[in-house]
């Protein structure tokens, strides 16, 4: 029977040694009434870093992969049962564990809601932004999904950090920059015309001059969407300034590749309509 099995697991002598709680942890006991407490205790004990060294090196990764499902099952009202475990996994020495959490942090944010996300997930998210590229790509691929859940003021704080995605551990990692361009297209809907012009425009122009053609092609779409967004904004000065900069940088460029870039940008969304309207 399931009850007897859980009782056996929970009282196993080998496991109880590893998962024993200190007096302080006893007072903070992870009590809930959604699933059998023994089952939750067993899951929490498997995230102990010492077990990864003595039992299974992949166990922490599996726990990290399952954590959003556990959080969804317990509900946000029982997040206190998982908070310490999540922070332990987020600081795990194995980058594969942190990478797994980075790819799912946006899903966990939906489960927890804006308040818990701002208090408990944002610090972890900020840590992932400064991690290895193998971890950073996880938050980059779902950057829009995560930022749209934050309050407007909190979301604007990340405008200053977007440029850091242009720097990677390996300059040949062009897919990283291509993903950044894709995400910036989605982020246009989250920021004002001034924010787009001041912060996203310089990144877009840098990507348009990338050495890899695949990155440049996505960047052309980014710039064209940026022109469209600024054109539809109430403040028209930004789109005029942007178009003038496109003409100076690309249309009148002394290199044929620059002039070709201008044509491609116009071609993506038929921006000739905007330029010659």
Secondary structure as GFF3:
##gff-version 3
##sequence-region A 1 277
A	DSSP	alpha_helix	2	11	.	.	.	ID=ss1
A	DSSP	alpha_helix	13	18	.	.	.	ID=ss2
A	DSSP	alpha_helix	23	27	.	.	.	ID=ss3
A	DSSP	alpha_helix	37	45	.	.	.	ID=ss4
A	DSSP	alpha_helix	49	54	.	.	.	ID=ss5
A	DSSP	alpha_helix	59	74	.	.	.	ID=ss6
A	DSSP	three_ten_helix	76	81	.	.	.	ID=ss7
A	DSSP	alpha_helix	83	90	.	.	.	ID=ss8
A	DSSP	alpha_helix	95	116	.	.	.	ID=ss9
A	DSSP	pi_helix	117	121	.	.	.	ID=ss10
A	DSSP	alpha_helix	122	129	.	.	.	ID=ss11
A	DSSP	alpha_helix	133	141	.	.	.	ID=ss12
A	DSSP	alpha_helix	143	147	.	.	.	ID=ss13
A	DSSP	alpha_helix	152	156	.	.	.	ID=ss14
A	DSSP	three_ten_helix	157	160	.	.	.	ID=ss15
A	DSSP	three_ten_helix	162	166	.	.	.	ID=ss16
A	DSSP	alpha_helix	174	187	.	.	.	ID=ss17
A	DSSP	three_ten_helix	188	190	.	.	.	ID=ss18
A	DSSP	alpha_helix	193	195	.	.	.	ID=ss19
A	DSSP	pi_helix	196	200	.	.	.	ID=ss20
A	DSSP	alpha_helix	201	208	.	.	.	ID=ss21
A	DSSP	alpha_helix	213	232	.	.	.	ID=ss22
A	DSSP	alpha_helix	237	246	.	.	.	ID=ss23
A	DSSP	pi_helix	247	251	.	.	.	ID=ss24
A	DSSP	alpha_helix	256	268	.	.	.	ID=ss25
A	DSSP	alpha_helix	272	275	.	.	.	ID=ss26
###
